Amino acid sequence: MRPAHTALAVLVAAVWGFNFVVIEIGLGQFPPLLLSALRFLAAALPAVFFTGRPKVAWKWVLGVGAALGIAKFGLLFTGMAAGMPAGLSSLVLQVQAVFTAALAGAVLRERPGRVRLAGMAVALGGIAVAAADQGASGPVLGFTLVVAAAACWGVSNVLTRKAAPPDALNFMVWVCTVPVLPLLALSLLLEGPERDLAALRALDWSGIAVIGYVAWVSTVFGFGAWGYLLRRYPASSVAPFSLLVPVFGMSSAALVLGEEVTGPRLLAALLLIGGVALTSLAPASKGIAKSASGVQPPAGQAGLMVRRHFRGGIRGDREVPARRG
């Protein structure tokens, strides 16, 4: 990759890592489901009026919107509101790569090779260490909800693989329209209209900045830049940069929020990042060629940057479609 594009990939990872700190700040001003709904509303509007119609079937837009927007982010924000630290959330969410690989094996019949199986085991070992550390220092409910969010992210990754959207940003914008009303309804039902109205009445510039960051910087800029890189380079060259997300997430949480990086938490990070690298980057022994959804960037959101699927090979830094006939 060119140095400027390498710098852009690192910048996107930093944006996504710092996103967890911004979410933590936002949860001090908004109920979690309301914050998630406002994030998707701001990301979808007004972009949806300029991106054109969806370039995939509606069933894929609705399916990914439900799995990623309603389930994954609803659980993530609720888990962080329940006491899951921002830095640890950015790390634990990476276990989505294990769920993605397992679901791809079951649904897409992509059999994992020995290296990928070893990576899954190492990553799960990291999750076990993180769970023990969190159980000793904080509520387990938040940890469980974030792991469930990672599982839902795995579902959305597989659905995105099946959809194979030719324009990732167009797909992302339309996916953002799906969760808005369901999340608002769930917020009214579970968090209460009084709490929601109080948060909206107290909206100030800091709250607007939080929504702007998670919607436009993390989602629109982040996924737009990631998609630009995936259009220019093979996924195997771009995807490893997503492993920097928990590094930026944990370090920024320590610097800004004062979160402690304990020995067990550092060990969990090493195991989980190493395991995710093996799980995501090792080739499957059989099945569809690896796409960018093998490694999905977290946080705030999400993971929707998937290249167009080609049956041909890769020459240099561009994909070459197979001949027809």
Phi, psi and chi 1 to 4 in degrees:
 res  aa     phi    psi   chi1   chi2   chi3   chi4
   1 MET       -  146.4  -67.6  175.9   63.0      -
   2 ARG   -65.2  149.7  -66.8  171.6   53.0 -173.4
   3 PRO   -54.5  -39.5  -26.8   34.4      -      -
   4 ALA   -64.3  -37.2      -      -      -      -
   5 HIS   -75.1  -34.2  -67.4  154.8      -      -
   6 THR   -61.9  -43.7  -61.3      -      -      -
   7 ALA   -62.4  -38.0      -      -      -      -
   8 LEU   -65.5  -40.5  179.2   60.7      -      -
   9 ALA   -64.0  -41.2      -      -      -      -
  10 VAL   -66.2  -39.0  173.7      -      -      -
  11 LEU   -61.8  -42.9  174.9   61.4      -      -
  12 VAL   -62.2  -43.5  171.7      -      -      -
  13 ALA   -60.3  -40.6      -      -      -      -
  14 ALA   -65.7  -41.2      -      -      -      -
  15 VAL   -60.2  -46.2  163.9      -      -      -
  16 TRP   -68.9  -36.0  -82.9  -31.2      -      -
  17 GLY   -67.3  -45.1      -      -      -      -
  18 PHE   -67.2  -20.4 -173.2   68.0      -      -
  19 ASN   -56.9  -32.9 -167.3   52.1      -      -
  20 PHE   -67.2  -35.1  -74.0   87.2      -      -
  21 VAL   -65.4  -42.8  172.5      -      -      -
  22 VAL   -63.4  -41.4  177.8      -      -      -
  23 ILE   -59.9  -45.1  -67.4  170.1      -      -
  24 GLU   -58.3  -41.8 -175.9   73.2   25.2      -
  25 ILE   -66.1  -42.5  -65.5  171.5      -      -
  26 GLY   -63.2  -32.4      -      -      -      -
  27 LEU   -70.1  -14.5  -70.3  172.3      -      -
  28 GLY   -79.0  -10.3      -      -      -      -
  29 GLN  -117.4  -24.5  -55.8  177.3   57.0      -
  30 PHE  -129.1  148.6  -57.2   96.2      -      -
  31 PRO   -62.1  149.4  -18.9   30.8      -      -
  32 PRO   -60.9  -43.2   17.7  -30.7      -      -
  33 LEU   -70.7  -35.5  -65.0  176.3      -      -
  34 LEU   -66.2  -42.4  176.4   62.7      -      -
  35 LEU   -61.4  -41.7  176.8   59.4      -      -
  36 SER   -64.2  -40.8 -172.7      -      -      -
  37 ALA   -64.3  -43.2      -      -      -      -
  38 LEU   -65.6  -35.5  -66.4  174.4      -      -
  39 ARG   -60.3  -47.7  171.5 -102.1  178.8   93.0
  40 PHE   -72.5  -33.0  -76.2  110.2      -      -
  41 LEU   -63.3  -46.0  177.9   62.7      -      -
  42 ALA   -67.9  -33.9      -      -      -      -
  43 ALA   -71.8  -32.3      -      -      -      -
  44 ALA   -82.3  -33.0      -      -      -      -
  45 LEU  -109.4  133.8  -62.5  177.0      -      -
  46 PRO   -94.4   12.8   35.6  -35.2      -      -
  47 ALA   -58.1  -31.8      -      -      -      -
  48 VAL   -62.4  -23.6   71.7      -      -      -
  49 PHE   -82.5   -6.9  -62.6  111.8      -      -
  50 PHE  -118.8   -5.3  -59.8   98.3      -      -
  51 THR   -95.3   -7.6   58.3      -      -      -
  52 GLY    83.0  176.9      -      -      -      -
  53 ARG   -69.2  157.1  -67.3  177.6   58.7   82.8
  54 PRO   -58.4  142.5  -20.7   30.8      -      -
  55 LYS   -98.3   11.7  -65.0  177.3  173.6   57.8
  56 VAL  -132.4  169.7  -61.6      -      -      -
  57 ALA   -63.8  148.9      -      -      -      -
  58 TRP   -59.9  -30.2  -82.7  104.7      -      -
  59 LYS   -61.0  -32.5   64.8  179.1 -179.7  179.8
  60 TRP   -75.5  -38.7  -58.4  120.5      -      -
  61 VAL   -61.2  -47.2  174.5      -      -      -
  62 LEU   -67.3  -41.1  -64.9  173.3      -      -
  63 GLY   -65.0  -47.7      -      -      -      -
  64 VAL   -68.7  -37.7  174.3      -      -      -
  65 GLY   -60.1  -39.3      -      -      -      -
  66 ALA   -71.6  -46.8      -      -      -      -
  67 ALA   -69.8  -43.4      -      -      -      -
  68 LEU   -84.5  -50.7 -174.8   79.4      -      -
  69 GLY   -76.6  -51.5      -      -      -      -
  70 ILE   -77.7  -54.1  -59.1  172.2      -      -
  71 ALA   -77.2  -56.3      -      -      -      -
  72 LYS   -63.1  -53.9 -176.4 -111.2 -177.8  172.2
  73 PHE   -75.3  -31.4  -79.9  103.7      -      -
  74 GLY   -61.0  -44.6      -      -      -      -
  75 LEU   -69.5  -40.4  -70.5  168.0      -      -
  76 LEU   -62.0  -51.2  172.3   64.2      -      -
  77 PHE   -63.7  -39.5  -77.5   32.0      -      -
  78 THR   -67.2  -39.8  -56.7      -      -      -
  79 GLY   -63.6  -41.3      -      -      -      -
  80 MET   -67.8  -36.6  -68.5  179.8   65.4      -
  81 ALA   -66.8  -25.8      -      -      -      -
  82 ALA   -82.2   -0.1      -      -      -      -
  83 GLY   120.0    3.0      -      -      -      -
  84 MET   -74.5  122.5 -175.8   67.6  168.9      -
  85 PRO   -62.2  150.3  -20.6   32.4      -      -
  86 ALA   -62.4  -47.1      -      -      -      -
  87 GLY   -62.8  -44.3      -      -      -      -
  88 LEU   -66.8  -33.7 -171.9   59.0      -      -
  89 SER   -63.1  -42.1  -63.7      -      -      -
  90 SER   -62.8  -28.7   71.8      -      -      -
  91 LEU   -80.8  -52.2  174.3   66.5      -      -
  92 VAL   -62.3  -32.9  170.2      -      -      -
  93 LEU   -61.9  -21.0 -155.1   60.5      -      -
  94 GLN   -67.3  -14.3  -67.8  -59.3  -49.7      -
  95 VAL   -66.9   -5.8   79.8      -      -      -
  96 GLN   -55.5  -29.5   58.9   82.2   22.2      -
  97 ALA   -63.0  -35.4      -      -      -      -
  98 VAL   -69.0  -45.3  174.8      -      -      -
  99 PHE   -62.3  -39.7  -71.8  113.0      -      -
 100 THR   -62.2  -45.5  -59.9      -      -      -
 101 ALA   -64.1  -41.1      -      -      -      -
 102 ALA   -66.1  -43.7      -      -      -      -
 103 LEU   -68.7  -36.6  -70.3  168.1      -      -
 104 ALA   -63.5  -35.7      -      -      -      -
 105 GLY   -66.3  -38.4      -      -      -      -
 106 ALA   -79.0  -39.1      -      -      -      -
 107 VAL   -96.2  -44.3  176.9      -      -      -
 108 LEU   -96.9   -1.5  -55.9  178.5      -      -
 109 ARG    59.2   38.7  -62.4 -177.1  179.5  179.6
 110 GLU   -94.1  100.9  -63.3 -178.7    3.1      -
 111 ARG   -74.2  125.7  -67.7 -172.4  -54.9  175.1
 112 PRO   -72.9  139.6   26.7  -33.4      -      -
 113 GLY   -78.7 -178.4      -      -      -      -
 114 ARG   -64.5  -39.3  -66.2  179.9  179.3  178.5
 115 VAL   -64.6  -42.9  175.2      -      -      -
 116 ARG   -66.0  -39.9 -176.5  171.9  -70.2 -175.2
 117 LEU   -63.2  -40.1  -72.8  172.3      -      -
 118 ALA   -64.0  -40.8      -      -      -      -
 119 GLY   -62.0  -41.1      -      -      -      -
 120 MET   -61.6  -41.4  -66.0  168.5   68.9      -
 121 ALA   -65.1  -42.2      -      -      -      -
 122 VAL   -64.1  -43.6  171.9      -      -      -
 123 ALA   -63.1  -41.6      -      -      -      -
 124 LEU   -66.1  -32.3  -69.3  175.4      -      -
 125 GLY   -62.9  -40.0      -      -      -      -
 126 GLY   -62.7  -39.7      -      -      -      -
 127 ILE   -63.1  -39.9  -73.1  -66.5      -      -
 128 ALA   -63.1  -42.1      -      -      -      -
 129 VAL   -65.0  -43.1  173.0      -      -      -
 130 ALA   -64.2  -37.8      -      -      -      -
 131 ALA   -65.4  -41.8      -      -      -      -
 132 ALA   -64.4  -41.0      -      -      -      -
 133 ASP   -66.5  -43.6 -179.6   61.5      -      -
 134 GLN   -67.3  -38.6  177.7   65.7   10.6      -
 135 GLY   -63.6  -29.2      -      -      -      -
 136 ALA   -83.2  -18.5      -      -      -      -
 137 SER  -122.4  -10.2   59.9      -      -      -
 138 GLY  -162.2  179.6      -      -      -      -
 139 PRO   -66.7  138.8   23.1  -32.3      -      -
 140 VAL   -78.9  -23.9  178.6      -      -      -
 141 LEU   -58.2  -45.9  175.3   60.8      -      -
 142 GLY   -61.1  -41.8      -      -      -      -
 143 PHE   -60.6  -44.9 -177.4   92.1      -      -
 144 THR   -62.4  -40.6  -55.7      -      -      -
 145 LEU   -65.8  -37.6  -69.1  174.6      -      -
 146 VAL   -69.7  -38.4  173.0      -      -      -
 147 VAL   -62.5  -41.5  172.9      -      -      -
 148 ALA   -62.4  -37.0      -      -      -      -
 149 ALA   -62.2  -40.1      -      -      -      -
 150 ALA   -63.1  -38.1      -      -      -      -
 151 ALA   -64.2  -41.3      -      -      -      -
 152 CYS   -65.6  -34.6  -66.4      -      -      -
 153 TRP   -63.4  -40.0 -163.0   -3.7      -      -
 154 GLY   -59.3  -41.2      -      -      -      -
 155 VAL   -61.1  -45.2  172.0      -      -      -
 156 SER   -65.9  -33.8   74.4      -      -      -
 157 ASN   -62.0  -44.7  -71.4  -18.7      -      -
 158 VAL   -66.5  -40.5  172.6      -      -      -
 159 LEU   -62.8  -38.6  -68.9  175.2      -      -
 160 THR   -67.1  -38.1  -55.4      -      -      -
 161 ARG   -58.4  -43.0  -72.3  -79.1  -62.6  -89.5
 162 LYS   -67.5  -37.2  -64.2  -76.2  -74.0 -175.7
 163 ALA   -71.8  -36.4      -      -      -      -
 164 ALA    47.5   60.6      -      -      -      -
 165 PRO   -65.5  131.3   24.9  -33.4      -      -
 166 PRO   -73.3  -22.6   26.4  -33.9      -      -
 167 ASP  -126.6  101.7 -175.1  -22.5      -      -
 168 ALA   -65.2  -38.5      -      -      -      -
 169 LEU   -68.8  -42.5 -173.6   58.9      -      -
 170 ASN   -57.2  -44.9  168.2  -83.3      -      -
 171 PHE   -63.1  -43.4 -175.5   63.9      -      -
 172 MET   -62.7  -42.9  178.3   65.4 -171.6      -
 173 VAL   -62.7  -44.9  169.2      -      -      -
 174 TRP   -68.5  -36.1  -79.7  101.3      -      -
 175 VAL   -60.5  -36.1  162.5      -      -      -
 176 CYS   -65.3  -22.5  -74.0      -      -      -
 177 THR   -74.5  -24.4   65.8      -      -      -
 178 VAL   -69.1  -45.7  175.0      -      -      -
 179 PRO   -78.1  -11.7   -7.0   23.3      -      -
 180 VAL   -58.9  -60.1  176.4      -      -      -
 181 LEU   -65.7  -44.2  -67.7  179.1      -      -
 182 PRO   -59.7  -40.5  -26.3   35.7      -      -
 183 LEU   -68.0  -37.9  -75.5  171.1      -      -
 184 LEU   -63.3  -41.6  -75.2  174.5      -      -
 185 ALA   -63.8  -44.3      -      -      -      -
 186 LEU   -64.3  -37.1  -73.3  171.2      -      -
 187 SER   -64.0  -44.3 -179.8      -      -      -
 188 LEU   -62.8  -37.4  -70.9  171.9      -      -
 189 LEU   -75.4  -44.5  178.6   64.5      -      -
 190 LEU   -96.8  -32.2  -59.7  176.5      -      -
 191 GLU  -100.3  -19.9  -64.4  165.6  -15.4      -
 192 GLY    91.9  139.9      -      -      -      -
 193 PRO   -64.2  -31.1   20.5  -31.3      -      -
 194 GLU   -64.9  -43.9  -64.6   84.2    3.1      -
 195 ARG   -67.0  -40.2 -172.1  179.0  174.7 -168.6
 196 ASP   -64.4  -46.6  -73.5   -9.1      -      -
 197 LEU   -64.2  -37.7  -72.4  173.2      -      -
 198 ALA   -63.5  -40.4      -      -      -      -
 199 ALA   -66.6  -39.6      -      -      -      -
 200 LEU   -70.2  -37.7  -67.6  174.5      -      -
 201 ARG   -65.6  -32.3  -70.7 -165.7 -173.5  103.2
 202 ALA   -87.8    6.6      -      -      -      -
 203 LEU   -58.7  126.4 -177.9   64.3      -      -
 204 ASP  -129.6 -170.9   55.4   14.5      -      -
 205 TRP   -65.4  -32.1  -74.8  109.7      -      -
 206 SER   -67.4  -39.0   64.3      -      -      -
 207 GLY   -65.3  -40.6      -      -      -      -
 208 ILE   -63.5  -39.5  -66.2  173.2      -      -
 209 ALA   -64.2  -39.5      -      -      -      -
 210 VAL   -61.3  -49.7  164.8      -      -      -
 211 ILE   -62.7  -41.8  -64.5  170.8      -      -
 212 GLY   -61.8  -39.9      -      -      -      -
 213 TYR   -68.4  -51.8 -173.2   94.8      -      -
 214 VAL   -67.7  -26.8  -62.1      -      -      -
 215 ALA   -89.3  -52.4      -      -      -      -
 216 TRP   -95.4  -41.7  -61.1  -38.6      -      -
 217 VAL   -76.5  -54.2  179.6      -      -      -
 218 SER   -71.2  -42.6  176.8      -      -      -
 219 THR   -87.5  -61.6  -56.8      -      -      -
 220 VAL   -69.7  -53.9  177.4      -      -      -
 221 PHE   -66.5  -48.0  164.8   75.8      -      -
 222 GLY   -58.0  -53.0      -      -      -      -
 223 PHE   -71.9  -32.1  -76.6  111.6      -      -
 224 GLY   -64.0  -45.4      -      -      -      -
 225 ALA   -67.1  -39.8      -      -      -      -
 226 TRP   -63.6  -42.4 -164.2 -102.9      -      -
 227 GLY   -64.8  -37.6      -      -      -      -
 228 TYR   -60.1  -43.6  168.3   78.2      -      -
 229 LEU   -67.0  -39.2  -66.9  171.3      -      -
 230 LEU   -69.5  -24.2  -72.5  171.2      -      -
 231 ARG   -76.6  -21.7  -75.5 -168.0  -62.3  -88.7
 232 ARG   -99.3  -26.9  -65.9 -176.4   60.1   92.3
 233 TYR  -131.6  158.0  -60.8   97.8      -      -
 234 PRO   -61.4  149.6  -20.1   30.9      -      -
 235 ALA   -58.6  -32.5      -      -      -      -
 236 SER   -65.7  -20.3   58.5      -      -      -
 237 SER   -87.4  -28.8  -62.2      -      -      -
 238 VAL   -93.2  -43.3  179.3      -      -      -
 239 ALA   -56.0  -38.4      -      -      -      -
 240 PRO   -58.3  -23.6  -27.2   36.5      -      -
 241 PHE   -66.3  -22.4  -73.8   94.4      -      -
 242 SER   -67.0  -19.3   69.4      -      -      -
 243 LEU   -69.3  -12.8  -62.4  176.8      -      -
 244 LEU   -79.5  -14.2  -65.7  174.4      -      -
 245 VAL   -57.8  -52.1  173.2      -      -      -
 246 PRO   -65.5  -25.7   21.1  -32.3      -      -
 247 VAL   -63.6  -49.2  175.9      -      -      -
 248 PHE   -67.3  -37.5  -75.1  112.6      -      -
 249 GLY   -62.7  -47.6      -      -      -      -
 250 MET   -70.4  -39.9  -64.2 -176.7   72.1      -
 251 SER   -69.5  -41.4   58.5      -      -      -
 252 SER   -69.6  -34.1   60.1      -      -      -
 253 ALA   -65.8  -36.8      -      -      -      -
 254 ALA   -68.3  -40.6      -      -      -      -
 255 LEU   -75.0  -42.6  -69.4  172.5      -      -
 256 VAL   -90.1  -42.5  177.9      -      -      -
 257 LEU  -100.7   -7.3  -56.8  176.1      -      -
 258 GLY    73.7   23.0      -      -      -      -
 259 GLU   -71.4  137.7  -69.3 -175.5    4.0      -
 260 GLU   -83.3  135.4 -177.5 -179.1    2.8      -
 261 VAL   -99.7   97.0 -179.4      -      -      -
 262 THR   -78.5  165.9   62.7      -      -      -
 263 GLY   -58.0  -50.8      -      -      -      -
 264 PRO   -59.9  -35.5  -26.3   35.2      -      -
 265 ARG   -68.6  -37.8 -165.5  165.2  -65.6 -179.8
 266 LEU   -66.6  -40.3 -176.6   58.7      -      -
 267 LEU   -62.9  -42.3  174.5   61.2      -      -
 268 ALA   -61.0  -39.1      -      -      -      -
 269 ALA   -63.4  -45.1      -      -      -      -
 270 LEU   -63.0  -44.0  -65.8  174.1      -      -
 271 LEU   -66.7  -44.6  -70.4  172.5      -      -
 272 LEU   -69.8  -44.5 -169.4   53.8      -      -
 273 ILE   -66.1  -41.6  -66.7  173.9      -      -
 274 GLY   -64.3  -42.9      -      -      -      -
 275 GLY   -65.8  -40.2      -      -      -      -
 276 VAL   -65.2  -38.1  165.8      -      -      -
 277 ALA   -60.4  -45.5      -      -      -      -
 278 LEU   -66.1  -42.5  -69.8  173.6      -      -
 279 THR   -65.4  -41.0  -58.9      -      -      -
 280 SER   -83.4  -35.8  -57.4      -      -      -
 281 LEU   -98.4  -17.3  -56.9 -179.4      -      -
 282 ALA   -72.9  138.3      -      -      -      -
 283 PRO   -71.0  146.9   26.4  -33.6      -      -
 284 ALA   -72.8  150.1      -      -      -      -
 285 SER   -75.6  -17.4   60.2      -      -      -
 286 LYS  -160.8  145.6  179.3 -179.2  179.0 -178.8
 287 GLY   122.3 -160.5      -      -      -      -
 288 ILE   -67.5  144.0  -57.7  172.6      -      -
 289 ALA   -59.4  147.5      -      -      -      -
 290 LYS   -64.1  135.5 -174.9  172.7  179.6   58.3
 291 SER  -113.0 -179.6   77.3      -      -      -
 292 ALA   -66.6  -18.3      -      -      -      -
 293 SER   -71.3   -7.0   59.1      -      -      -
 294 GLY   -62.0  -35.6      -      -      -      -
 295 VAL  -123.2  115.6  176.4      -      -      -
 296 GLN  -112.3  130.5  -71.2  -68.6  -18.0      -
 297 PRO   -69.3  138.3   19.2  -25.4      -      -
 298 PRO   -85.8  174.5   24.1  -24.0      -      -
 299 ALA    76.2  148.8      -      -      -      -
 300 GLY    21.9   43.3      -      -      -      -
 301 GLN   112.6   77.3  -10.0  -36.6  -20.3      -
 302 ALA    93.2  -97.9      -      -      -      -
 303 GLY   143.8   77.5      -      -      -      -
 304 LEU  -124.1    5.1  -68.8  173.3      -      -
 305 MET   -83.4   99.4  -62.8  -72.2   96.9      -
 306 VAL  -124.4  132.2  179.2      -      -      -
 307 ARG   -71.9  160.7  -62.9  179.3  -56.6  156.3
 308 ARG   -62.6  135.8 -177.3 -165.7  -63.9  -92.6
 309 HIS   -79.1  131.3  -73.7 -102.6      -      -
 310 PHE  -120.7  149.7  -75.2   82.6      -      -
 311 ARG   -90.4   -8.7  -67.5  177.4  -63.5  165.8
 312 GLY   -91.9 -167.7      -      -      -      -
 313 GLY   -96.9 -162.7      -      -      -      -
 314 ILE  -125.8  127.7  -64.0  176.9      -      -
 315 ARG  -116.8  120.5  -63.7  179.3 -174.7  170.4
 316 GLY    63.5 -120.6      -      -      -      -
 317 ASP  -114.0   20.2   63.6   -9.1      -      -
 318 ARG  -135.6  151.4   63.3 -173.0 -178.4   90.3
 319 GLU   -83.6  143.9  -63.3  174.0  -20.0      -
 320 VAL  -119.3  114.5 -179.4      -      -      -
 321 PRO   -66.3  148.8   22.1  -29.4      -      -
 322 ALA   -70.3  153.6      -      -      -      -
 323 ARG   -66.7  147.3  -65.2  179.2 -180.0  177.8
 324 ARG   -90.5  155.9  -65.0 -175.0  177.9  179.0
 325 GLY    82.3      -      -      -      -      -
